[in-house]
Amino acid sequence: MAPGTILALETSCDDTCAAVVTRDGEIRSNVISSQGVHDRYGGVVPEVASRHHLELVETVVEDALAQAGTTLPEVDAVAVTQGPGLVGALLVGVATAKALAAAHGLPLIPVDHLHGHVAASFLRPDPIEPPFLILIASGGHTLLAHVKDHGASWGRSGSIEVLGSTLDDAAGEAFDKGARLLGLGYPGGPALQRLAADGDPTAFAFPVAAQVAGLDFSFSGLKTALLYKTRELGEEGARERRADLAASYQRAIVETLARRVERARAQTGIERLALGGGVAANGPLRERMRELAPDLHVPPRELCTDNAAMIASAARFLDPVAFPDYLTLDAFATGERGL
């Protein structure tokens, strides 16, 4: 195994992930173990997620190392998601990473989860170089940012300038809640997209958060509008119009995202655009963004959802913490980036 590789762990939500990535951005392995138990609850249960991370993380790390054809002593650093996310789930990853690194005297690199979503676009074989705009849309976050360089300093004068962020529900959360109102399963995004394919996206005029100033995102009003419309139609009427409701609801989410991106491009003069986060797998969203930016950069689907390769990619541009300084490292649920 060539020197200069990073073993990364990602456990911020309900996917237990490990990956081995080279310093120049080549993915040697990227193992994702989806827990597959939360659909029965209609959403991720934090305590259940944490317990399953404990059961899966050792096997996932072993698989990542084996697929990469290496061993732990041969990697030159361990990286881990420090936050934001479910704090119990994050602590499993942080504790595991500290133990693995300390056992072999390796440096540790803590990574911001959202920087990971940005850095997914830096991976080979098709990396995009800054500057560019990026829309990150996932179950927990909606973020529109100006990526100035590869680093992780957040703010107007930093590497990543946040132009707009979530005010209430994130885009992925809006998909999940809308799917639940329509009687669909979890996760809601894929189920709602499948149903919407048979519907008319112009059947219902759902709000597109035009009342929100600037580039921030709000979806709570949209969810409420869907609730009221299903009540207005009645149980039987809503069942008969489910596909139209899904298509119109999805269109409103996509247009809310598209209008913010369009406004950001006009304000910054930056035309290059990248997508990240699980919602980037949505077909209509990709199509709409390509209308705005024909050279749209979207990583492969497995790099849009939570994964450890993106964490390793971000770690390439961060300073490692030497042993034993990282033994007091803690996880954070939200707010530590100083957005």
C-alpha positions in Angstrom: 0.0 0.0 0.0 1.4 3.4 -1.0 2.0 5.9 1.8 -0.2 8.9 2.3 -3.6 7.3 3.1 -6.3 8.3 5.5 -8.7 6.0 7.3 -12.0 7.9 8.0 -15.1 7.2 10.0 -18.5 8.8 9.7 -21.3 8.1 12.2 -23.3 11.3 12.3 -26.7 9.8 11.8 -27.9 6.3 10.9 -25.2 5.1 8.5 -22.0 3.5 9.8 -19.3 4.3 7.4 -15.5 3.8 7.0 -13.2 4.6 4.0 -9.6 4.7 3.0 -8.6 7.6 0.7 -5.2 8.7 -0.6 -3.8 12.1 0.0 -4.4 13.0 -3.7 -8.1 12.0 -3.4 -8.3 8.5 -4.8 -10.9 6.3 -3.1 -9.4 3.0 -2.1 -12.5 1.8 -0.3 -15.8 3.3 0.9 -18.0 1.1 3.1 -21.5 2.2 4.0 -23.6 0.1 6.3 -27.2 1.4 6.4 -28.9 0.2 9.6 -32.3 -0.4 8.0 -34.2 -0.4 11.2 -35.6 3.1 11.3 -38.3 2.8 8.7 -40.5 1.1 11.2 -40.4 4.2 13.3 -40.9 6.7 10.5 -37.6 8.4 11.2 -34.2 8.0 12.8 -34.3 7.2 16.6 -31.1 8.5 18.1 -30.7 5.9 20.8 -31.3 3.0 18.3 -28.8 4.6 15.9 -26.1 4.8 18.5 -26.5 1.2 19.6 -26.3 0.0 16.0 -23.2 2.0 15.4 -21.6 0.2 18.4 -22.5 -3.1 16.8 -21.3 -2.3 13.3 -18.4 0.1 13.5 -15.6 -2.5 14.1 -16.8 -4.7 11.1 -17.1 -1.6 8.9 -13.6 -0.5 9.6 -12.2 -4.0 9.0 -14.0 -4.2 5.7 -12.7 -0.7 4.6 -9.1 -1.7 5.4 -9.5 -5.1 3.7 -11.0 -3.6 0.5 -8.2 -1.1 0.4 -5.6 -3.8 0.8 -4.0 -2.3 3.8 -3.8 -2.5 7.6 -4.2 0.2 10.3 -0.5 0.6 10.9 0.0 1.4 7.2 -2.3 4.4 7.1 -0.8 7.7 8.1 -3.8 9.3 9.8 -7.3 8.6 11.1 -10.1 11.1 10.4 -13.6 11.2 12.0 -16.8 13.3 11.8 -16.8 15.5 14.9 -20.2 17.1 14.2 -22.8 18.3 13.6 -25.2 15.3 13.9 -26.8 13.1 16.5 -24.4 13.5 19.5 -24.7 9.9 20.7 -24.0 8.6 17.2 -21.1 11.0 16.8 -19.6 9.9 20.1 -19.4 6.3 18.8 -17.3 7.4 15.8 -15.1 9.8 17.8 -14.4 7.3 20.5 -13.6 4.6 18.0 -11.3 6.9 16.0 -9.4 8.0 19.1 -8.9 4.4 20.1 -7.7 3.3 16.7 -5.3 6.3 16.3 -4.0 6.1 19.9 -3.3 2.3 19.6 -0.9 2.9 16.8 0.4 6.4 17.6 -1.4 7.9 14.6 -2.5 11.5 14.3 -6.3 12.2 14.4 -8.1 14.7 12.1 -11.6 15.9 13.3 -13.8 16.9 10.4 -16.9 19.0 10.2 -19.7 17.0 8.5 -20.7 19.8 6.2 -17.1 20.4 5.1 -17.2 16.7 4.2 -20.2 17.3 1.9 -18.3 20.1 0.3 -15.1 18.0 0.0 -16.9 15.1 -1.7 -16.6 17.3 -4.8 -12.8 17.3 -4.5 -12.5 13.5 -4.9 -11.1 11.8 -7.9 -11.7 10.9 -10.7 -13.8 14.0 -11.3 -12.8 16.7 -8.8 -14.0 20.3 -9.1 -11.6 23.1 -8.1 -12.6 26.3 -6.2 -14.1 28.8 -6.5 -17.7 27.6 -7.0 -21.1 27.7 -5.4 -22.4 24.6 -3.7 -25.9 23.6 -2.5 -25.9 21.0 0.2 -29.3 19.6 0.8 -29.8 16.7 3.2 -32.1 15.5 5.9 -30.6 17.7 8.6 -29.1 20.6 6.6 -29.8 22.9 3.7 -26.8 25.1 3.0 -25.8 27.4 0.1 -22.2 28.4 0.2 -19.4 30.1 -1.8 -16.4 27.7 -1.7 -13.3 29.8 -2.1 -10.6 27.2 -1.4 -10.2 23.6 0.0 -10.0 24.6 3.6 -12.6 24.5 6.4 -12.6 28.0 7.8 -16.2 29.3 7.8 -17.3 32.9 7.3 -17.1 35.9 5.0 -13.3 35.9 5.0 -12.9 32.1 5.3 -12.6 29.2 2.9 -16.3 28.6 2.9 -18.7 31.6 3.0 -22.2 30.5 3.9 -24.7 32.5 1.8 -27.9 30.9 3.0 -28.9 28.1 5.5 -31.9 26.4 7.1 -34.3 28.5 9.1 -36.5 25.6 10.1 -36.9 22.3 8.3 -34.1 21.1 6.0 -35.0 20.1 2.5 -34.6 16.3 3.2 -36.7 16.8 6.3 -39.4 18.5 4.2 -39.4 15.4 1.8 -39.7 13.0 4.8 -42.5 15.0 6.5 -44.4 15.4 3.2 -44.1 11.6 2.5 -45.4 10.9 6.0 -48.5 13.1 5.3 -49.1 11.2 2.1 -48.8 7.8 3.8 -45.4 6.9 2.3 -42.5 5.1 3.9 -39.2 6.3 5.3 -36.9 7.6 4.0 -39.5 9.8 2.3 -37.4 11.4 -0.5 -37.1 8.3 -2.8 -40.7 7.2 -2.1 -42.1 10.7 -2.8 -40.1 11.0 -6.0 -41.4 7.7 -7.3 -45.0 8.7 -6.6 -44.6 12.1 -8.1 -43.4 10.6 -11.4 -47.1 9.7 -12.0 -48.5 13.1 -11.0 -49.0 16.6 -12.3 -46.5 19.1 -10.7 -48.8 22.0 -11.6 -51.9 20.5 -10.1 -51.5 22.4 -6.8 -49.9 25.8 -6.2 -47.9 25.2 -3.1 -45.8 28.1 -1.6 -42.2 28.5 -2.7 -41.1 30.5 0.4 -41.0 33.7 -1.6 -41.6 35.6 1.7 -38.1 34.7 3.0 -35.6 37.4 2.4 -32.1 36.8 1.3 -30.8 33.3 0.6 -32.0 31.4 3.6 -34.3 28.4 3.3 -37.7 27.7 4.9 -39.9 24.7 4.3 -42.2 24.6 7.4 -44.9 26.6 5.6 -44.8 24.2 2.7 -45.3 21.2 5.0 -48.3 23.0 6.6 -49.8 23.8 3.2 -49.7 20.1 2.2 -51.4 19.2 5.5 -54.2 21.7 4.9 -54.6 20.6 1.3 -55.0 16.9 2.3 -57.6 17.9 4.9 -59.4 20.0 2.4 -59.6 17.1 -0.1 -60.6 14.7 2.6 -59.3 11.2 3.1 -60.7 9.7 -0.2 -59.9 12.8 -2.3 -56.3 13.0 -1.0 -55.9 9.3 -1.7 -57.1 9.8 -5.3 -54.8 12.8 -5.8 -51.8 11.5 -4.0 -49.5 11.5 -7.1 -50.5 15.1 -8.0 -50.0 16.2 -4.4 -46.6 14.5 -4.4 -45.5 16.1 -7.7 -46.7 19.5 -6.7 -45.0 19.3 -3.3 -41.8 18.1 -4.8 -41.8 20.9 -7.4 -42.2 23.5 -4.6 -39.2 22.1 -2.8 -37.1 22.1 -5.9 -38.1 25.6 -6.9 -37.4 26.9 -3.4 -33.8 25.6 -3.8 -33.5 26.7 -7.4 -34.6 30.3 -6.7 -32.0 30.7 -4.0 -29.3 29.3 -6.2 -30.3 31.6 -9.0 -30.2 34.6 -6.7 -26.8 33.6 -5.3 -25.3 33.3 -8.8 -26.6 36.7 -9.7 -25.3 38.3 -6.4 -21.8 36.7 -6.6 -21.2 36.4 -10.3 -20.1 32.8 -9.8 -21.6 30.5 -12.4 -20.0 27.1 -11.5 -22.3 25.1 -9.2 -22.0 21.8 -7.3 -24.5 19.8 -5.4 -24.1 17.7 -2.2 -26.1 15.9 0.4 -28.7 13.1 0.1 -31.3 15.3 -1.7 -28.8 15.8 -4.5 -29.9 12.3 -5.6 -33.4 13.7 -6.5 -33.8 13.5 -10.3 -36.0 16.6 -10.7 -33.6 18.7 -8.6 -30.7 17.7 -10.7 -32.6 18.5 -13.9 -33.6 21.9 -12.6 -30.1 22.8 -11.5 -28.7 21.8 -14.9 -31.1 24.3 -16.4 -29.4 27.0 -14.2 -25.8 25.6 -14.6 -25.3 23.3 -17.6 -21.8 22.4 -16.2 -23.3 21.3 -12.9 -21.0 19.2 -10.8 -22.7 16.3 -8.9 -20.6 13.6 -7.2 -21.8 10.0 -7.6 -24.8 9.2 -5.6 -22.8 7.2 -3.0 -20.8 10.3 -2.3 -23.9 12.5 -1.9 -25.4 10.6 1.0 -23.5 10.3 4.2 -20.2 8.4 3.7 -16.7 8.3 5.1 -14.8 9.0 1.8 -16.0 12.7 1.9 -14.7 12.9 5.5 -11.3 11.6 4.4 -11.4 14.1 1.5 -11.9 17.0 3.9 -9.2 15.7 6.2 -6.7 16.1 3.4 -6.8 19.8 3.8 -6.8 20.0 7.6 -4.1 20.0 10.2 -3.9 16.7 12.1 -3.9 16.5 15.9 -1.0 14.6 17.4 -1.2 12.0 20.1 -2.1 12.4 23.0 -3.7 15.9 22.4 -6.8 14.4 20.8 -7.7 12.2 23.7 -9.9 15.0 25.1 -11.6 15.6 21.7 -15.4 15.7 22.0 -18.3 15.6 19.5 -20.7 18.5 18.9 -24.3 18.3 17.9 -24.5 21.7 16.2 -23.2 25.3 16.3 -19.5 24.7 16.7 -18.6 25.9 13.3 -19.5 29.5 14.1 -21.7 30.0 11.0 
